[in-house]
Amino acid sequence: MQVKSRIMFHVLLNRFHAKAQLKFLKALPAKTAKELGEIKVDADDASPLLLQPTSLIEKIHYSWFIPSFEKLPKAILPSVLASLPHRHAIGLSKRTGYAISEKVPSQPVKTFLINTLYTHFGRKEILPLLFLPTTSLSVLLTLAKEELIKVINFLGLYDLAGGIRKILDQKTVKNIYAALSVDQQRFLRSCLNYKEKFTLPPLGLDQWNGDPKKLDQLLHKRGMLRLGRALSGHHPDFAWHVVHILDAGRGEALLKYCQKEATPDVSEVFTNQTIKVINYINKKS
């Protein structure tokens, strides 16, 4: 029994037979009942499953759709753009050079065009956000692209703290702090008192030339590693949704760090660090 079928079964039970679910499960073959029991769904609204492409596209960065968009017949591309959320339409228009149709399609046509684009995208079995298991990192799904990038960059400060402890030249340390925002400086100071339980490869500060952009790149890459390890072991669709908040380039890089199974202790540490970063950023906001 496919995951989506199991979810739909639970949704319908929740909606129409909430008080008699056990009777239905007992009447099913043992294998089917076991499969249904392995998944927990509290929702009683099936519309996100039925209108999946329309609801999913909202949270996916437009850059992921460029290859699929360019495979569609050229004649319908302006209408496809007019059917998409505004930021998606603007982004795709700028990247592909196609103008957005001034004539807005009717809702049924919009739905059809979005479904057509999503079919070429080729991810039919991804679960809607509403049906994903709740985890300590579920807050990531509420973030916009810029917010998620900020979380990633702050995670890299844990590596920067480890590198600073080994730098004797105070001028270099001052240059590092000068390259950071005030909030990054404050969070970095808190990281200096943190003792990591394991050792990661050096950040590469010995090769840093003092360029703030280069430091940002170092922090971003290492933050990607930490977030990827934090996402490891979670439901694969959960990681998929987080990855697709980012643009395709960053998302594919993050995906490389996500592993099917969590690494004992390591994933838990990186998860706690991610939560700490999010709480710190939210507090400052």
C-alpha positions in Angstrom: 0.0 0.0 0.0 1.5 3.3 -1.1 2.2 6.0 1.5 -0.2 8.4 -0.1 -3.0 5.8 -0.1 -2.3 5.1 3.6 -2.5 8.8 4.4 -5.7 9.2 2.5 -7.2 6.3 4.4 -6.4 7.9 7.7 -7.7 11.3 6.6 -11.0 9.8 5.6 -11.2 7.8 8.8 -10.5 11.0 10.8 -13.2 12.9 8.9 -16.0 10.4 8.8 -15.3 7.7 11.4 -13.0 9.2 14.0 -14.6 7.2 16.9 -14.6 3.8 15.1 -11.2 3.6 13.6 -10.2 0.4 15.4 -13.2 -1.4 14.0 -12.1 -0.6 10.4 -8.5 -1.6 11.0 -9.6 -5.0 12.6 -11.6 -5.7 9.5 -8.6 -5.4 7.2 -6.0 -8.0 6.3 -3.2 -8.1 8.9 -0.5 -6.8 6.6 -2.6 -3.9 5.5 -3.6 -3.1 9.1 0.1 -3.2 10.1 1.1 -0.8 7.2 -1.7 1.6 8.2 -0.6 1.5 11.9 2.9 2.5 11.0 1.8 6.0 10.0 0.1 8.6 12.1 -2.1 11.4 10.6 -4.2 13.8 12.6 -5.5 15.8 9.6 -9.1 15.3 8.4 -8.9 17.4 5.2 -7.9 15.6 2.0 -7.7 18.7 -0.2 -3.9 19.2 0.2 -3.5 15.7 -1.4 -6.0 16.4 -4.1 -4.5 19.8 -5.0 -1.0 18.9 -4.2 0.9 20.7 -7.1 -0.8 24.0 -6.4 -0.1 23.8 -2.7 3.5 22.5 -3.1 4.7 25.1 -5.6 4.2 27.9 -3.1 7.1 26.8 -0.9 9.4 25.6 -3.7 11.9 28.1 -5.0 11.2 28.9 -8.7 14.7 28.0 -9.9 13.8 24.3 -9.5 11.2 24.6 -12.2 13.4 26.1 -14.9 14.2 22.8 -16.6 10.6 21.7 -16.5 9.3 25.1 -17.7 11.6 25.1 -20.7 10.3 21.7 -21.8 6.7 23.0 -22.2 5.4 24.2 -25.5 6.6 27.8 -26.1 3.1 29.0 -26.9 1.7 28.3 -23.4 4.7 29.6 -21.4 3.4 33.2 -20.9 0.1 31.7 -19.6 2.0 29.3 -17.3 3.9 32.3 -15.8 0.6 34.1 -15.3 -0.8 31.0 -13.4 2.1 30.9 -10.9 2.5 32.7 -7.7 3.9 36.3 -8.4 7.4 35.7 -7.1 7.7 32.5 -9.1 6.4 34.2 -12.2 8.8 37.1 -11.9 11.8 34.8 -11.2 11.1 32.5 -14.1 10.4 35.4 -16.4 13.8 37.0 -15.6 15.7 33.7 -15.9 14.1 32.4 -19.1 13.3 35.6 -20.9 9.6 34.9 -21.4 7.1 37.6 -20.7 4.1 37.0 -18.3 0.8 37.0 -20.1 -1.3 40.1 -19.4 -4.4 37.9 -19.7 -4.8 36.1 -16.4 -6.1 32.5 -17.0 -9.3 31.3 -15.2 -8.8 29.2 -12.1 -9.4 25.9 -13.8 -6.9 26.8 -16.5 -4.4 27.9 -13.8 -4.8 24.6 -12.0 -4.3 22.7 -15.3 -1.1 24.6 -16.3 0.4 24.3 -12.8 -0.3 20.6 -12.8 1.3 20.3 -16.3 4.4 22.1 -15.1 4.6 20.0 -11.9 4.1 16.8 -13.9 7.3 17.6 -15.9 9.0 18.4 -12.6 8.4 14.7 -11.8 7.8 14.6 -8.1 4.2 13.2 -7.7 4.7 11.3 -4.4 6.0 14.1 -2.2 3.8 14.5 0.9 2.1 17.9 1.5 3.5 19.7 4.5 0.3 19.1 6.5 0.9 15.3 6.5 4.6 15.3 7.4 5.5 13.9 10.8 6.2 16.6 13.3 9.8 16.9 14.5 12.0 19.2 16.5 13.1 20.8 13.2 9.6 21.3 11.8 10.1 25.1 12.3 12.5 25.0 9.3 9.4 24.5 7.0 8.1 27.9 8.1 11.2 29.8 7.0 11.6 31.8 3.8 14.7 31.3 1.6 16.6 34.3 3.1 15.8 33.1 6.7 17.0 29.6 6.0 20.3 30.9 4.5 20.8 33.0 7.6 20.4 29.9 9.8 22.9 28.1 7.6 25.4 30.9 7.9 25.0 31.1 11.6 25.6 27.3 11.9 29.0 27.9 10.3 29.9 30.1 13.3 30.4 26.9 15.4 33.3 26.0 13.0 34.6 29.6 13.1 34.8 29.4 16.9 36.9 26.3 16.7 39.2 28.0 14.2 39.6 31.2 16.3 40.7 29.2 19.3 43.8 28.1 17.4 44.7 31.6 16.0 47.4 33.4 18.0 47.6 36.5 15.8 45.1 39.0 17.3 45.1 41.1 14.2 43.6 38.2 12.3 41.0 37.7 15.0 40.1 41.4 14.8 39.7 41.1 11.0 37.4 38.1 11.4 35.2 40.0 13.9 35.1 43.0 11.6 33.9 40.8 8.7 30.8 39.7 10.8 27.6 41.4 11.6 26.9 42.5 15.2 24.5 39.5 15.7 27.1 37.1 14.3 29.8 38.5 16.6 27.5 37.9 19.6 26.6 34.4 18.6 30.2 33.6 17.9 31.2 34.6 21.4 28.7 32.2 22.8 30.1 29.5 20.5 33.6 30.1 21.9 32.4 28.6 25.2 31.0 25.5 23.5 33.0 22.3 23.4 32.3 20.1 20.4 32.1 16.4 21.1 33.8 15.5 17.8 36.4 17.0 15.4 35.5 18.4 12.0 38.1 19.3 9.3 39.6 22.8 9.8 37.6 25.7 8.3 40.5 26.9 6.4 41.1 30.2 8.1 44.9 29.9 7.5 44.1 30.5 3.8 41.6 33.3 4.3 42.8 36.5 2.6 40.7 38.9 4.7 37.8 39.2 2.2 34.5 39.2 4.1 32.8 37.5 1.1 35.3 34.7 1.3 34.5 34.2 5.0 30.8 34.2 4.2 31.4 31.4 1.7 33.4 29.4 4.2 30.7 29.8 6.9 27.9 28.9 4.4 29.6 25.7 3.2 30.2 24.5 6.7 26.7 25.5 7.8 25.3 23.4 4.9 27.2 20.4 6.3 25.8 20.9 9.8 22.2 21.4 8.6 22.5 18.4 6.2 23.6 16.1 9.1 20.8 17.5 11.2 18.3 16.6 8.6 19.7 13.1 8.2 17.4 10.3 9.4 14.3 12.4 9.1 11.4 11.5 6.8 12.9 11.9 3.3 9.9 14.2 2.2 10.7 16.5 5.2 14.3 16.9 4.0 13.0 17.4 0.5 10.7 20.3 1.5 13.5 22.0 3.4 16.0 21.6 0.6 13.5 23.1 -1.9 13.0 26.3 0.1 16.5 27.2 -1.2 17.4 27.9 -4.8 18.4 24.9 -6.9 22.1 25.5 -6.5 22.1 25.7 -2.7 19.5 23.0 -2.4 21.4 20.4 -4.4 24.5 21.2 -2.3 22.5 20.7 0.9 21.0 17.5 -0.3 24.5 16.0 -0.7 25.0 16.3 3.1 21.6 14.7 3.9 22.0 11.0 4.7 19.2 8.4 4.8 20.2 7.3 8.3 21.1 9.6 11.2 24.6 9.3 12.6 24.3 8.5 16.3 25.2 11.5 18.5 26.4 13.6 15.6 22.9 14.2 14.1 21.5 15.0 17.5 24.2 17.6 18.2 23.7 19.3 14.9 19.9 19.3 15.4 20.3 21.0 18.8 22.7 23.5 17.2 20.1 24.3 14.5 17.4 24.8 17.1 19.7 27.1 19.1 20.5 29.2 16.1 16.8 29.5 15.1 15.9 30.5 18.7 18.7 33.1 18.8 17.8 34.6 15.4 14.1 34.8 16.4 14.9 36.4 19.7 17.0 39.1 17.9 14.2 39.6 15.4 
